[in-house]
């Protein structure tokens, strides 16, 4: 697919609309579509919501991105990843009907999700935007039950704009006239103002947030996850009028979302180090703040850091936020990612922070070089998180 559709990002919905029209627009026949946009927390919010709904015996289809190990992770059909057979059949049909016309990788995968969800119906269909909102491929869905905006921050400025107001406006593009919206707790007042004004303009009722008690056990690490859980709980209450708090607790406790402050308890890396190892796909300022809060709360002293980042990221600004928790840094080039910084690029950007950054020519070498007497953090990119989980032989199902 990458060879057929080399252009990763190109905001123009005409291509996808033309293609999906050949399949009679399955996206507009789906039950109870929940559409989620935001900078941080989309995946975790979707995962919490999925588990709460399933704990109430509702069937859920969910489309997320990117995948960490296997492409199938993007399309989940009623508790299971889409099978290889169904995925391949649908992608081949899509390719055939597209007939070599220009289209992006994400547009093709989104078309596949629409078709899969129509063929394997569920009570609820959850879609996470890939990037932005207004011009995101998932936003050709018109019939939505509910929209959700998670926390908005700076990310993908080269596509969404450098001002937070512009970014918020792009995310708000998923809202629909007369369809309710849930807005997660925002840290940037300018973003919240844009969202509220637009919601009012199109008569999209803003549902008040219900806060989850911090005494409730969550399946995901980090205090910030209570905000995502609260957003998901509010959505679930809207969808299930007779919601059971006992079942909500059950769903929240069993939620998993790989690559987000994930502690390794088994596998190749665990066996190699025999010490605490955290994998996290954070790659922007807000993600770094969350990491800083988590490392402060853990109070485990200094950590080793293995870092790899894509070349549109702020490496120095990212690490500077949690640098006081770091002892040694091991920079790597993310395997299989053409748009990655080289290990040397990362070293050059971090050396003036006062670290003598080590260059490692592979993740495996970095793991062997890092001191196993202190805990280890692997972060900087979801693609790096995926590589680390694959190396660890983690199974995502």
ZATI-88545 format. One record per residue (C-alpha): x, y, z; residue in one letter. Coordinates in Angstrom, 3 decimals. Each point is the difference from the previous one (the first is absolute). Layout:
TORTOR      east     north        up  residu
TORTOR         X         Y         Z       a
...
This chain:
TORTOR      east     north        up  residu
TORTOR     0.000     0.000     0.000       x
TORTOR     2.826     2.417     0.776       x
TORTOR     1.483    -0.663    -3.446       x
TORTOR    -3.375     0.499    -1.688       x
TORTOR    -0.858     3.117     1.983       x
TORTOR     3.255     1.690     0.997       x
TORTOR    -1.537     3.330     0.993       x
TORTOR    -0.659    -0.183     3.722       x
TORTOR    -2.024     3.176     0.541       x
TORTOR    -1.982     2.057    -2.491       x
TORTOR    -3.092     1.805     1.237       x
TORTOR    -2.589    -0.424    -2.739       x
TORTOR    -3.155    -2.017     0.686       x
TORTOR    -1.071    -0.180    -3.658       x
TORTOR     2.092    -3.111    -0.708       x
TORTOR    -1.482    -2.015     2.846       x
TORTOR    -3.551     1.206    -0.684       x
TORTOR     0.335    -1.083    -3.609       x
TORTOR     1.348    -3.424     1.008       x
TORTOR    -2.426    -0.752     2.818       x
TORTOR    -2.935     1.043    -2.197       x
TORTOR     0.838    -3.082    -2.120       x
TORTOR    -0.858    -2.068     3.105       x
TORTOR    -3.316     1.907     0.541       x
TORTOR     1.357     2.066     2.905       x
TORTOR     0.032    -2.603     2.802       x
TORTOR     1.164     2.645     2.508       x
TORTOR    -3.448     1.612    -0.009       x
TORTOR    -1.877    -3.222     0.813       x
TORTOR     1.903    -0.845     3.219       x
TORTOR    -1.671    -0.156     3.414       x
TORTOR     0.794     2.532     2.726       x
TORTOR     3.230     1.534    -1.298       x
TORTOR     2.227     1.592     2.655       x
TORTOR     2.634     2.262    -1.561       x
TORTOR     3.068     1.019     2.040       x
TORTOR     2.539     2.732    -0.795       x
TORTOR     2.675     1.716     2.109       x
TORTOR     3.757     0.257     0.411       x
TORTOR     0.534    -2.299     2.973       x
TORTOR    -2.156    -2.681     1.597       x
TORTOR    -2.074    -1.085    -3.028       x
TORTOR     1.118    -3.628     0.132       x
TORTOR    -0.256    -0.341     3.779       x
TORTOR    -3.454     1.615     0.043       x
TORTOR    -1.155    -2.343    -2.774       x
TORTOR     1.426    -3.010     1.859       x
TORTOR    -1.739     0.954     3.286       x
TORTOR    -3.288     0.605    -1.823       x
TORTOR     0.232    -3.318    -1.849       x
TORTOR     0.522    -1.935     3.248       x
TORTOR    -2.845     1.780     1.816       x
TORTOR    -2.383    -0.710    -2.882       x
TORTOR     1.079    -3.636    -0.261       x
TORTOR    -0.425    -0.448     3.750       x
TORTOR    -3.684     0.907    -0.655       x
TORTOR    -0.200    -2.765    -2.632       x
TORTOR     0.033     2.370    -2.967       x
TORTOR     1.978    -0.980    -3.095       x
TORTOR     2.611     2.554    -1.112       x
TORTOR     2.005     0.531    -3.179       x
TORTOR     2.945     2.381     0.335       x
TORTOR     2.360     1.656    -2.490       x
TORTOR     3.254     1.482     1.350       x
TORTOR     3.489     0.885    -1.226       x
TORTOR     2.856    -0.505    -0.277       x
TORTOR     0.566    -3.710     0.583       x
TORTOR     2.964    -1.019     2.140       x
TORTOR     0.826    -3.511    -1.236       x
TORTOR    -2.688    -1.327    -2.363       x
TORTOR    -2.114     1.977    -2.447       x
TORTOR    -3.117    -1.861     1.246       x
TORTOR     0.177     2.009     3.263       x
TORTOR    -1.576     2.925    -1.851       x
TORTOR    -3.292    -1.832    -0.556       x
TORTOR    -1.585    -1.838     2.924       x
TORTOR    -3.235    -1.881    -0.570       x
TORTOR    -1.961    -0.877     3.135       x
TORTOR     2.900    -0.781     2.413       x
TORTOR     2.369    -1.382    -2.653       x
TORTOR     2.475     1.411    -2.492       x
TORTOR    -1.272    -0.365    -3.546       x
TORTOR     1.157    -3.340    -1.418       x
TORTOR     2.751    -0.100    -2.644       x
TORTOR    -2.442    -1.609    -2.425       x
TORTOR    -2.704     2.675     0.354       x
TORTOR     2.541     2.820    -0.038       x
TORTOR     1.762    -1.248    -3.140       x
TORTOR    -3.297    -0.608    -1.834       x
TORTOR    -1.279     3.500     0.784       x
TORTOR     3.293     1.716    -0.875       x
TORTOR     0.140    -1.842    -3.317       x
TORTOR    -3.559     1.119    -0.808       x
TORTOR     0.883     3.576     0.911       x
TORTOR     3.117    -0.072    -2.175       x
TORTOR    -1.975    -1.420    -2.910       x
TORTOR    -2.711     2.677     0.169       x
TORTOR     2.544     2.763     0.548       x
TORTOR     1.542    -1.062    -3.317       x
TORTOR     3.456     1.539     0.600       x
TORTOR    -1.409     3.470     0.643       x
TORTOR     2.045     2.235     2.347       x
TORTOR    -0.927    -0.592     3.644       x
TORTOR     1.824    -0.025     3.348       x
TORTOR     0.793    -2.937     2.246       x
TORTOR    -2.348     1.282     2.738       x
TORTOR    -2.864     0.538    -2.436       x
TORTOR     0.264    -3.593    -1.228       x
TORTOR     0.051    -1.362     3.567       x
TORTOR    -2.961     2.192     0.981       x
TORTOR    -1.990    -1.284    -2.991       x
TORTOR     0.830    -3.557     1.125       x
TORTOR    -1.286     0.784     3.505       x
TORTOR    -3.285     1.415    -1.317       x
TORTOR    -0.580    -3.116    -2.101       x
TORTOR     1.019    -2.389     2.805       x
TORTOR    -2.322     1.689     2.506       x
TORTOR    -2.942    -0.226    -2.402       x
TORTOR     0.657    -3.696    -0.708       x
TORTOR     0.480    -0.874     3.664       x
TORTOR    -2.563     2.243     1.741       x
TORTOR     0.167     0.994     3.656       x
TORTOR    -2.103     1.994     2.461       x
TORTOR     2.600     2.816     0.148       x
TORTOR     2.669     1.133    -2.483       x
TORTOR     2.902     2.081     1.315       x
TORTOR     2.265     1.940    -2.372       x
TORTOR     3.184     1.793     1.032       x
TORTOR     1.290     2.687    -2.355       x
TORTOR     3.477    -0.497    -1.412       x
TORTOR     1.077     3.643    -0.123       x
TORTOR    -1.995     3.176     0.552       x
TORTOR    -3.731    -0.376    -0.504       x
TORTOR    -1.635     2.225    -2.597       x
TORTOR     1.904    -1.547    -2.930       x
TORTOR     0.748    -3.370     1.591       x
TORTOR    -1.076    -3.011    -2.058       x
TORTOR    -2.314    -1.212     2.800       x
TORTOR    -1.936     3.274    -0.203       x
TORTOR    -1.927    -0.969    -3.131       x
TORTOR    -2.413    -1.685     2.441       x
TORTOR    -3.112     2.167     0.228       x
TORTOR    -2.277    -2.096     2.211       x
TORTOR     1.557     0.240     3.466       x
TORTOR    -1.527    -0.755     3.370       x
TORTOR     2.605     1.899     2.020       x
TORTOR     3.294     1.849    -0.481       x
TORTOR     2.827     0.198     2.544       x
TORTOR     2.898     2.455     0.133       x
TORTOR     2.879    -1.055     2.253       x
TORTOR     2.785     2.285     1.230       x
TORTOR     1.334     2.376    -2.642       x
TORTOR     3.666     0.999    -0.168       x
TORTOR     2.763     0.664    -2.498       x
TORTOR     0.629    -2.827    -2.449       x
TORTOR     0.336    -0.330    -3.784       x
TORTOR     0.275     3.785    -0.264       x
TORTOR     1.260    -0.340    -3.566       x
TORTOR    -3.500    -1.207    -0.951       x
TORTOR    -2.311     1.486     2.619       x
TORTOR     1.614     3.399     0.599       x
TORTOR     2.284     1.428     2.671       x
TORTOR    -2.702     1.783     2.021       x
TORTOR    -2.066    -1.937     2.515       x
TORTOR    -3.167     1.720    -1.260       x
TORTOR     0.632    -1.322    -3.519       x
TORTOR     0.672    -3.517     1.315       x
TORTOR    -3.212     0.105     2.084       x
TORTOR    -1.980     1.159    -3.044       x
TORTOR     1.272    -2.975    -2.016       x
TORTOR    -0.927    -2.455     2.793       x
TORTOR    -3.436     1.627     0.374       x
TORTOR    -0.678    -0.883    -3.639       x
TORTOR    -1.321    -3.428     1.072       x
TORTOR    -2.977     1.620     1.793       x
TORTOR    -3.391    -0.184    -1.705       x
TORTOR    -3.092     2.184     0.162       x
TORTOR    -2.372    -1.066     2.795       x
TORTOR     2.260    -2.953     0.996       x
TORTOR     1.281     0.113     3.622       x
TORTOR     3.688     0.347     0.817       x
TORTOR     2.100    -0.857     3.057       x
TORTOR     3.028     2.222     0.527       x
TORTOR     2.697    -1.440     2.256       x
TORTOR     1.737     2.169     2.579       x
TORTOR     2.185     2.496    -1.875       x
TORTOR     3.228     1.610     1.202       x
TORTOR    -0.084     2.758    -2.624       x
TORTOR    -2.811     2.535     0.446       x
TORTOR     0.291     1.229    -3.602       x
TORTOR    -0.735    -3.530    -1.270       x
TORTOR    -3.008    -0.409     2.297       x
TORTOR    -1.412     3.359    -1.099       x
TORTOR     0.195    -0.985    -3.695       x
TORTOR    -1.684    -3.359     0.692       x
TORTOR    -2.824     1.488     2.072       x
TORTOR    -0.674     2.811    -2.475       x
TORTOR    -0.154    -2.395    -2.952       x
TORTOR    -2.253    -2.424     1.894       x
TORTOR    -2.373     2.862     0.802       x
TORTOR     0.075     1.229    -3.609       x
TORTOR    -1.184    -3.362    -1.383       x
TORTOR    -2.294    -0.854     2.922       x
TORTOR     2.155    -2.920     1.129       x
TORTOR    -0.975    -0.517     3.637       x
TORTOR     3.083    -0.205     2.264       x
TORTOR    -0.509    -2.836     2.483       x
TORTOR     1.332     0.801     3.464       x
TORTOR     2.905    -2.189     1.100       x
TORTOR    -0.526    -2.596     2.734       x
TORTOR     3.194    -0.465     2.014       x
TORTOR     1.206    -3.486     0.893       x
TORTOR     1.135    -0.369     3.614       x
TORTOR     3.755    -0.496     0.409       x
TORTOR    -0.838    -2.877     2.349       x
TORTOR    -1.169    -2.030    -3.010       x
TORTOR     2.636    -2.358    -1.398       x
TORTOR     1.039     0.575    -3.615       x
TORTOR     1.714    -2.469    -2.294       x
TORTOR     2.272     2.775    -1.350       x
TORTOR     2.843     1.692     1.901       x
TORTOR     0.302     3.745     0.634       x
TORTOR    -2.159     2.449     1.957       x
TORTOR    -0.969     1.722    -3.285       x
TORTOR    -1.914    -3.144    -1.015       x
TORTOR    -2.771     1.009     2.436       x
TORTOR    -0.779     2.861    -2.384       x
TORTOR    -0.270    -2.407    -2.948       x
TORTOR    -2.049    -2.431     2.108       x
TORTOR    -2.355     2.843     1.018       x
TORTOR    -0.524     0.966    -3.651       x
TORTOR    -0.731    -3.640    -0.891       x
TORTOR    -2.353    -0.406     2.991       x
TORTOR    -1.939     3.132    -1.047       x
TORTOR    -0.389    -1.440    -3.505       x
TORTOR    -1.111    -3.364     1.365       x
TORTOR    -2.621     1.670     2.227       x
TORTOR    -1.379     1.768    -3.053       x
TORTOR    -0.180    -3.288    -1.931       x
TORTOR    -1.299    -2.163     2.881       x
TORTOR    -2.666     1.818     2.052       x
TORTOR    -0.197    -2.871     2.540       x
TORTOR     3.759    -0.266     0.442       x
TORTOR     1.362    -2.244     2.762       x
TORTOR     2.856     1.470     2.057       x
TORTOR     1.165    -3.503     0.918       x
TORTOR     0.373    -0.858    -3.677       x
TORTOR     1.670     3.343    -0.712       x
TORTOR     2.620    -0.804     2.653       x
TORTOR     0.464    -3.453    -1.509       x
TORTOR     0.567     1.500    -3.480       x
TORTOR     2.400     2.703     1.194       x
TORTOR     2.085    -2.495     1.970       x
TORTOR     0.498    -2.354    -2.946       x
TORTOR     0.800     2.720    -2.573       x
TORTOR     3.313    -0.413    -1.763       x
TORTOR     1.550     2.229    -2.658       x
TORTOR     3.490    -1.127    -1.037       x
TORTOR     2.872     2.448    -0.240       x
TORTOR    -1.435     2.548     2.445       x
TORTOR     2.016    -0.012     3.232       x
TORTOR     0.105    -3.781    -0.324       x
TORTOR     1.981    -1.893     2.624       x
TORTOR     1.568    -3.182    -1.336       x
TORTOR    -0.695    -2.998     2.221       x
TORTOR     1.120    -2.731    -2.399       x
TORTOR     1.825    -0.531    -3.282       x
TORTOR     3.462     0.344    -1.485       x
TORTOR     0.759     3.501     1.359       x
TORTOR    -1.313    -0.956     3.430       x
TORTOR     2.203    -3.111     0.050       x
TORTOR     3.014     1.964    -1.237       x
TORTOR    -0.221     2.744     2.632       x
TORTOR    -1.790    -1.463     3.033       x
TORTOR    -0.831     3.583     0.975       x
TORTOR    -2.797     2.498    -0.555       x
TORTOR    -0.441     0.893    -3.674       x
TORTOR    -2.660     2.431    -1.204       x
TORTOR    -0.949     0.401    -3.664       x
TORTOR    -1.829     3.166    -0.982       x
TORTOR    -0.861     1.401    -3.433       x
TORTOR     0.000     3.674     1.068       x
TORTOR     1.504     2.356    -2.561       x
TORTOR    -1.191     3.519     0.804       x
TORTOR     0.100     2.567     2.809       x
TORTOR    -3.188    -1.143     1.737       x
TORTOR     1.200    -3.614    -0.105       x
TORTOR     3.305     1.068     1.581       x
TORTOR    -1.856     1.812     2.797       x
TORTOR    -1.967    -3.184     0.725       x
TORTOR     3.260    -1.993     0.115       x
TORTOR     1.540     2.555     2.370       x
TORTOR    -2.995    -0.307     2.342       x
TORTOR     0.126    -3.792    -0.151       x
TORTOR     3.763    -0.195     0.693       x
TORTOR    -0.366     2.469     2.899       x
TORTOR    -2.780    -2.062     1.557       x
TORTOR     1.906    -3.282    -0.379       x
TORTOR     2.965     1.421     1.986       x
TORTOR     2.441    -2.637    -1.267       x
TORTOR     2.966     2.327    -0.383       x
TORTOR     1.739     0.447    -3.338       x
TORTOR    -1.047    -1.924    -3.106       x
TORTOR     1.843    -1.049    -3.136       x
TORTOR    -1.641     1.238    -3.192       x
TORTOR    -0.106    -1.640    -3.424       x
TORTOR    -1.371     2.516    -2.481       x
TORTOR    -0.851     0.069    -3.701       x
TORTOR    -2.147     2.677    -1.666       x
TORTOR    -1.445     0.909    -3.373       x
TORTOR     1.688     2.942    -1.717       x
TORTOR    -2.981     2.342     0.370       x
TORTOR     0.264    -0.075     3.817       x
TORTOR     1.618     2.320     2.542       x
TORTOR     2.583    -2.354     1.521       x
TORTOR     1.714     2.489     2.321       x
TORTOR    -3.255     1.597     1.223       x
TORTOR    -1.523    -3.447     0.606       x
TORTOR     2.855    -1.348     2.162       x
TORTOR     0.594     3.301     1.797       x
TORTOR    -3.364    -0.343     1.776       x
TORTOR     0.969    -3.210     1.848       x
TORTOR     3.817     0.241    -0.162       x
TORTOR     0.389     0.176     3.804       x
TORTOR    -1.080    -3.647     0.201       x
TORTOR     2.575    -1.221    -2.540       x
TORTOR     3.470    -1.421     0.623       x
TORTOR     1.256    -1.289    -3.372       x
TORTOR    -1.523     0.410    -3.473       x
TORTOR     0.291    -2.541    -2.827       x
TORTOR    -1.063     1.402    -3.378       x
TORTOR    -1.111    -2.328    -2.787       x
TORTOR    -1.285     0.310    -3.553       x
TORTOR    -3.532    -1.442    -0.063       x
TORTOR     0.165    -3.162    -2.145       x
TORTOR    -2.220    -0.058    -3.081       x
TORTOR    -1.059     3.672     0.279       x
TORTOR     1.226     2.088    -2.954       x
TORTOR    -0.853     3.303     1.737       x
TORTOR     2.055    -0.653     3.137       x
TORTOR     2.802     2.077     1.480       x
TORTOR     3.294    -1.875    -0.076       x
TORTOR     1.552    -0.896     3.341       x
TORTOR     2.699     2.610    -0.729       x
TORTOR    -2.652     2.688    -0.655       x
TORTOR    -1.522    -0.727     3.403       x
TORTOR     3.395     0.045     1.733       x
TORTOR     0.813     3.395    -1.536       x
TORTOR    -3.312     1.420     1.220       x
TORTOR     0.348    -1.347     3.542       x
TORTOR     3.688     0.504     0.785       x
TORTOR    -0.488     3.651     0.979       x
TORTOR    -2.523    -1.077     2.664       x
TORTOR     3.007    -1.234     1.945       x
TORTOR    -0.241    -3.657    -0.986       x
TORTOR     2.719    -1.989    -1.693       x
TORTOR    -2.488    -1.790    -2.225       x
TORTOR     1.001    -3.488    -1.136       x
TORTOR    -0.599    -1.114    -3.580       x
TORTOR    -1.319    -3.544    -0.379       x
TORTOR    -0.247    -1.688    -3.393       x
TORTOR    -3.038    -2.077     0.999       x
TORTOR    -2.645    -0.308     2.693       x
TORTOR     1.550    -3.293     1.129       x
TORTOR     3.436     1.611     0.484       x
TORTOR    -1.541     2.934     1.884       x
TORTOR    -1.758    -2.459     2.314       x
TORTOR     3.281    -1.836     0.655       x
TORTOR     1.951     3.227     0.548       x
TORTOR    -2.525     1.575     2.393       x
TORTOR     0.717    -0.585     3.691       x
TORTOR    -2.400    -2.679     1.247       x
TORTOR     0.481     1.119     3.606       x
TORTOR    -2.322     2.973    -0.572       x
TORTOR    -3.422     0.195    -1.721       x
TORTOR    -0.292     0.612    -3.744       x
TORTOR    -2.334     2.204    -2.023       x
TORTOR    -0.417    -0.603    -3.760       x
TORTOR    -1.816     2.923    -1.614       x
TORTOR    -0.174     2.626    -2.750       x
TORTOR    -2.293    -1.636    -2.566       x
TORTOR    -2.823    -2.493    -0.356       x
TORTOR     2.085    -1.572    -2.772       x
TORTOR     2.842    -0.555     2.464       x
TORTOR    -2.505    -1.355     2.539       x
TORTOR    -1.212    -2.448    -2.651       x
TORTOR     3.567    -1.098    -0.776       x
TORTOR     0.716    -0.531     3.701       x
TORTOR    -3.188    -2.031     0.543       x
TORTOR     0.775    -2.088    -3.071       x
TORTOR     3.539    -0.635     1.276       x
TORTOR    -1.477    -0.922     3.377       x
TORTOR    -2.270    -2.524    -1.811       x
TORTOR    -3.059     1.647     1.535       x
TORTOR    -3.304    -1.283    -1.364       x
TORTOR    -2.636     2.628    -0.739       x
TORTOR    -3.485    -1.418    -0.390       x
